[in-house]
Amino acid sequence: MNIYSFPSVNLTKILLTAQELNVHYELHIMHAIEGEHKSKKHLTRHPLGMVPTVEIDGEFYYESNTICRLLAERNKNKLYAHTPEKKARINQWMDLMAHHIGRNMQVFFFEERIKVDIFGGKTNWSLVEEAGKELSQQLPIMEAALDNNVFLTGEDITLADIVAFSYCHIHEYTDLDLTDYPGILSWYKTIKSRPAFKRAVAHTVNGNLFHFEPN
């Protein structure tokens, strides 16, 4: 499998999924500032010139959650499930993170790091504050899910945890504070200590899943 991307939450999802499943890949880091993802060559991989995109057996696939599901289904549904109902439970968390919790976390990352360190702009703290308010209503749902479970949907790690972890990783690089959520922090440390995370980090260009050093 070939992965084309620049460092991002969505790339982290794919790297962790591949490592947990022992899927071999070649990582091709693209240069966003130079517009490499909008090149004619990359447009053959993704019609909108976005990342990440993967190539498997000569075919290209995009949308990070879709790629994670594809990898799991190609590997006997490991990290996923064998029934529609169990898949739905995992998909709920994947979608909840992508469209709600993770979206607000990414406001912190864009405003505090990407906007400032890459584009030389200024953080819009009103947007960060608004995202924080949204998270104060959303994160207790995640905390409650971990009250009686090791992972989000039970005792085994699934794609739900990988996707959620990839967004929560933002808190190491921003002012996003998770100290009021001990269950989330314990779950986070559990996943970070797994060999898959360490291998994913080791296979990046600079030994870091993002462009930046943690806070």
C-alpha positions, -999 to 999 in steps of 0.1 A, spaced: 0 0 0 12 35 -9 0 64 13 1 99 0 -4 127 25 11 154 47 11 150 85 -25 153 98 -50 137 121 -64 118 91 -30 104 82 -26 93 119 -58 72 116 -44 53 86 -9 48 100 -23 34 133 -48 12 115 -21 -2 92 3 -8 121 -24 -26 142 -32 -48 113 4 -53 103 -2 -39 68 30 -30 50 30 5 35 52 31 19 46 66 32 49 95 7 49 128 25 36 156 3 44 193 6 13 213 12 29 247 10 42 239 -25 8 227 -36 20 192 -44 -15 178 -35 -30 200 -62 -6 188 -89 -19 170 -120 -3 138 -108 -20 139 -75 -54 148 -91 -53 113 -106 -52 99 -71 -79 123 -56 -101 143 -80 -103 172 -55 -65 172 -48 -69 162 -11 -51 139 13 -47 113 25 -51 90 -5 -39 54 -6 -30 31 -35 -38 -6 -31 -34 -30 -60 -33 -2 -85 -65 14 -73 -68 47 -53 -90 53 -23 -96 84 -2 -115 96 29 -96 85 59 -125 67 77 -133 48 45 -97 38 42 -96 25 77 -127 5 72 -113 -9 39 -81 -20 56 -100 -37 84 -124 -55 60 -94 -67 39 -80 -82 71 -108 -104 83 -126 -74 99 -99 -71 126 -105 -38 145 -140 -38 130 -169 -63 135 -187 -92 118 -223 -80 122 -241 -49 109 -251 -40 145 -216 -41 159 -202 -23 129 -229 4 135 -216 9 171 -181 14 158 -193 36 129 -212 58 154 -180 67 171 -160 72 139 -187 96 126 -192 113 160 -155 121 161 -153 132 125 -183 155 125 -185 167 161 -159 160 188 -129 158 164 -141 188 143 -140 210 174 -106 196 184 -93 205 150 -103 241 156 -77 242 184 -51 226 161 -57 249 131 -60 281 151 -31 275 175 -6 257 153 -13 256 115 -26 291 112 3 305 133 33 283 126 26 276 89 7 306 76 20 332 100 -14 343 110 -30 350 144 -51 327 165 -88 336 165 -94 329 202 -131 334 199 -133 304 176 -112 284 201 -134 294 229 -165 284 210 -150 250 201 -141 245 238 -177 252 248 -189 226 223 -164 201 236 -176 207 272 -209 192 261 -195 165 239 -165 151 259 -186 139 288 -203 115 264 -169 100 256 -159 99 292 -191 80 301 -185 55 274 -152 47 291 -166 43 326 -171 6 323 -151 -2 292 -114 -4 284 -121 9 249 -150 29 234 -171 -1 223 -159 -28 248 -129 -47 259 -111 -48 225 -96 -19 205 -115 -11 173 -114 15 146 -135 37 169 -106 40 193 -80 46 165 -101 74 150 -109 90 184 -72 87 195 -60 104 164 -81 135 172 -73 134 209 -36 135 200 -42 172 192 -43 179 230 -5 174 232 1 202 207 -24 228 218 -42 243 248 -69 217 246 -72 205 282 -84 170 290 -76 170 327 -113 170 336 -117 136 318 -95 110 336 -112 82 318 -102 97 284 -67 103 295 -63 68 308 -76 53 276 -54 77 256 -23 65 275 -33 29 269 -34 34 231 -2 55 231 17 28 248 7 2 222 35 -10 199 14 1 169 17 38 179 54 35 185 59 18 151 38 45 134 59 73 149 91 55 139 80 53 103 74 90 99 99 113 83 108 133 114 96 109 142 65 130 148 30 125 136 25 162 130 47 190 117 53 204 152 68 195 185 44 188 214 37 216 239 
